């Protein structure tokens, strides 16, 4: 890895760390670009190339991850959680949450019950939203499509009832 790439990665990590620390605060691209010591356009391009998503999408996902935790572990109202994690409006929060998690915040809270016997590291991995969770998946064709079904194998026929 060249020295320039290494320096660029460090700059992007500084900005991402700032986003992780202050996810609930209003953050804007100019401030994050200043942290990384690059121009705004270069910051957006380099952040996406380094982390695979735009700074805005990363911040939204980070906020939704925190909201998922608060929904599962506290009794705070959804509106309060929306504001605690940095969203300005409940509508934007709900739409973003549904787009990332695949269900509304209220539905997630109702469904969420952490299994008691599962280590927390597994629970966190299962709960972590992906950037493709709300997108429809392409259906795979069944392996038996176009083939005749095999004859069922069974034991001897049962005796007829009297």
C-alpha positions as CSV (number, residue, x, y, z in Angstrom):
1,X,0.0,0.0,0.0
2,X,1.4,3.4,-1.0
3,X,2.0,6.1,1.5
4,X,-0.7,8.3,-0.2
5,X,-3.3,5.6,0.1
6,X,-2.4,5.0,3.7
7,X,-2.8,8.7,4.5
8,X,-6.1,8.9,2.7
9,X,-7.4,5.9,4.6
10,X,-6.3,7.5,7.9
11,X,-8.2,10.7,7.0
12,X,-11.3,8.8,6.1
13,X,-11.1,6.8,9.4
14,X,-10.8,10.1,11.3
15,X,-14.0,11.4,9.7
16,X,-15.8,8.1,10.3
17,X,-14.7,8.0,13.9
18,X,-16.1,11.6,14.3
19,X,-19.4,10.3,12.8
20,X,-19.4,7.4,15.3
21,X,-18.8,9.7,18.2
22,X,-21.3,12.4,17.3
23,X,-23.9,10.4,15.3
24,X,-26.8,12.1,17.2
25,X,-25.5,15.6,16.4
26,X,-26.2,17.5,13.2
27,X,-23.3,16.6,10.9
28,X,-22.6,18.0,7.5
29,X,-20.2,17.2,4.7
30,X,-18.2,20.4,5.0
31,X,-17.4,19.7,8.6
32,X,-16.5,16.1,7.9
33,X,-14.3,17.1,4.9
34,X,-12.5,19.6,7.2
35,X,-11.8,16.7,9.7
36,X,-10.3,14.7,6.8
37,X,-8.4,17.7,5.4
38,X,-9.9,17.3,1.9
39,X,-12.5,19.1,-0.3
40,X,-16.2,18.1,0.0
41,X,-16.4,16.4,-3.3
42,X,-13.2,14.5,-2.8
43,X,-14.4,13.5,0.7
44,X,-17.6,12.0,-0.6
45,X,-15.8,10.1,-3.4
46,X,-13.0,8.8,-1.2
47,X,-15.3,7.8,1.7
48,X,-17.5,5.8,-0.7
49,X,-14.4,4.1,-2.3
50,X,-12.9,3.3,1.1
51,X,-16.0,2.1,3.0
52,X,-18.4,1.1,0.2
53,X,-21.2,3.6,1.1
54,X,-21.6,7.3,1.1
55,X,-21.1,9.3,4.3
56,X,-24.8,10.1,4.5
57,X,-25.8,6.4,4.2
58,X,-23.2,5.4,6.7
59,X,-24.5,8.0,9.2
60,X,-28.1,6.9,8.6
61,X,-27.2,3.2,9.2
62,X,-25.2,4.1,12.3
63,X,-28.2,6.0,13.7
64,X,-30.6,3.2,12.9
65,X,-28.2,0.7,14.6
66,X,-28.4,2.8,17.8
67,X,-32.2,3.1,17.5
68,X,-32.5,-0.7,17.1
69,X,-30.6,-1.1,20.4
70,X,-32.8,1.5,22.2
71,X,-36.0,0.0,20.8
72,X,-35.1,-3.4,22.0
73,X,-33.6,-2.5,25.4
74,X,-35.6,0.6,26.6
75,X,-39.2,1.6,27.0
76,X,-38.7,5.0,25.5
77,X,-41.3,6.1,23.0
78,X,-40.4,5.8,19.3
79,X,-40.6,9.6,18.9
80,X,-38.1,10.1,21.7
81,X,-35.7,7.5,20.2
82,X,-36.0,9.2,16.9
83,X,-34.7,12.5,18.4
84,X,-32.1,10.8,20.6
85,X,-30.3,9.2,17.6
86,X,-30.3,12.4,15.6
87,X,-33.3,12.4,13.3
88,X,-35.3,15.6,13.1
89,X,-38.6,14.1,12.0
90,X,-40.4,10.9,12.9
91,X,-41.4,10.4,9.3
92,X,-37.8,10.5,8.0
93,X,-36.7,8.2,10.9
94,X,-39.5,5.7,10.2
95,X,-38.9,5.7,6.4
96,X,-35.1,5.3,6.9
97,X,-35.5,2.6,9.6
98,X,-37.9,0.6,7.4
99,X,-35.6,1.0,4.4
100,X,-32.6,-0.4,6.3
101,X,-34.2,-2.9,8.7
102,X,-37.1,-4.0,6.6
103,X,-39.9,-3.2,9.1
104,X,-41.2,-0.2,11.0
105,X,-39.6,0.8,14.4
106,X,-42.8,-0.2,16.2
107,X,-43.0,-3.6,14.5
108,X,-39.3,-4.2,15.3
109,X,-39.9,-3.4,18.9
110,X,-42.9,-5.8,19.1
111,X,-41.0,-8.6,17.4
112,X,-37.7,-8.1,19.2
113,X,-37.1,-10.5,22.1
114,X,-33.5,-11.4,22.6
115,X,-32.9,-15.1,23.2
116,X,-31.5,-15.6,26.7
117,X,-29.1,-18.4,25.9
118,X,-27.4,-16.8,22.9
119,X,-24.1,-15.0,23.5
120,X,-24.5,-11.3,22.9
121,X,-21.8,-11.3,20.1
122,X,-24.1,-13.5,18.0
123,X,-27.2,-11.4,18.9
124,X,-25.3,-8.2,17.8
125,X,-24.2,-9.9,14.5
126,X,-27.8,-11.0,13.8
127,X,-29.2,-7.6,14.6
128,X,-26.8,-5.6,12.6
129,X,-28.6,-4.1,9.6
130,X,-27.0,-4.4,6.2
131,X,-27.2,-1.8,3.5
132,X,-29.3,-4.2,1.4
133,X,-31.9,-5.3,4.0
134,X,-34.8,-3.3,2.6
135,X,-34.1,-4.1,-1.0
136,X,-36.0,-7.0,-2.7
137,X,-33.8,-10.1,-3.3
138,X,-33.9,-11.9,-6.6
139,X,-35.6,-15.3,-6.4
140,X,-33.5,-18.3,-7.4
141,X,-35.2,-21.0,-9.6
142,X,-35.8,-24.3,-7.9
143,X,-33.4,-27.1,-8.9
144,X,-36.3,-29.3,-9.9
145,X,-37.8,-26.9,-12.4
146,X,-38.5,-28.7,-15.7
147,X,-37.8,-32.2,-14.3
148,X,-40.3,-34.9,-13.5
149,X,-40.7,-35.5,-9.7
150,X,-39.1,-38.6,-8.5
151,X,-41.4,-41.4,-7.3
152,X,-41.9,-41.4,-3.6
153,X,-40.2,-44.3,-1.7
154,X,-42.4,-45.8,1.0
155,X,-42.6,-48.9,3.1
156,X,-45.2,-51.6,2.8
157,X,-48.8,-50.4,2.4
158,X,-50.8,-50.3,5.6
159,X,-53.4,-53.0,6.1
160,X,-56.9,-52.0,5.3
161,X,-59.2,-51.2,8.2
162,X,-61.9,-53.9,8.8
